[in-house]
Amino acid sequence: MNFELDTEQDLLRKTVRDVLADAYDIDTRNRVAESDLGWSREVWQQLAELGVLGLPFAEKHGGMGAGPVEVMAVMNEIGRALAPEPVLGAVYLPGGLVAEAGSDDQRDDILPRLSEGALLLAFAHDEPGRRWPAAEVSTTAARNGDAWTVSGRKNPVLQGDCAEMFIVSATLPEGGTGLFMVDATADGLVRTPYRTNDERRGAQLVLDDVVAVPLGEPTDASAAVTAAQVRAQAALCAEAVGAIDQSVQLTTGYLKQRKQFGVPLAMFQALTHRAADMYVQYELASSMSMYATMALAEGIVDPAVASRAKLQVGRSARKVAQESVQMHGGIGVTAEHSIGHYMSRLTGIEHTLGTMDDHLRVLAGSVGDYERVEIVGM
């Protein structure tokens, strides 16, 4: 496998980095995050014009036809810049479901609008009280002739506050999990928006016999849901790696600039050792993120690979975030400095699509599936 970005991939990465660097300093980013929407429609349109929003979709549907490596490069830069635009939650994740499970007419209608930044989707799958991975859902679908309705409660729904349309998972009358398109203004749908700890947005949905349209055929789509979540895990890991990298850079820069007793903090051996440990954690996270991405690039859509990556990235993120804030001292927990916001975002990523404990539980439960297991340390 080639772990280096080629010329075009590197150009994409640099272009996205430049756009986000021009759009956001810490003051601008805080102001945008505190707005009602929580992200910038101007930046959103710039990303659409660059082709970033349509990156993973086929060219015949208005996309760029790019692969997982290009998505990873973009998500790295989103994490590095702390950009609040909902590229994963409102485009890549639900759009991937449309691309895989939708009918030709649905792909032709929805994917071009996603790529142009003209439509915001959200995937309503998680439900209160259900730990990851949710193999079954309590939301139900009912059929009356050719018409369908769905009833249940979904929470959390990432980007559920601003979505114009939802892809809702529901148990089919004959069993299995189906996917349905629901308009955000449909009768019987009650949406309760809220802000998350990492300054993003989500919502709870309560659906009471809401009119819905099947995404593709009304058959069991569990495999498509699992594949979408695996791709989303890889994207989250890539975003986290970008945030971890920037946290390490900010912290080592601070140690070189900040003085105590007349000398830079970088001269204190204990602090340099801790900074070195942070860099090791970054390399571990980066390697596992690349592992998950390359598996997808090779056509391997394996939940176990996603869980391995998410577990290590979560451990590295927690260690780096805690050390970053501690070594910045009091300024590390102020809104005026970015390092505390990186910690919040890394914590949010760790709690999205399963926590470290959830992934460790899943991996431990499958140990019996292997002929040989080696414990090499934590």
Order of alpha helices (4+ residues) and beta strands (2+ residues): alpha-alpha-alpha-alpha-alpha-alpha-beta-beta-beta-beta-beta-beta-beta-alpha-beta-beta-alpha-alpha-alpha-alpha
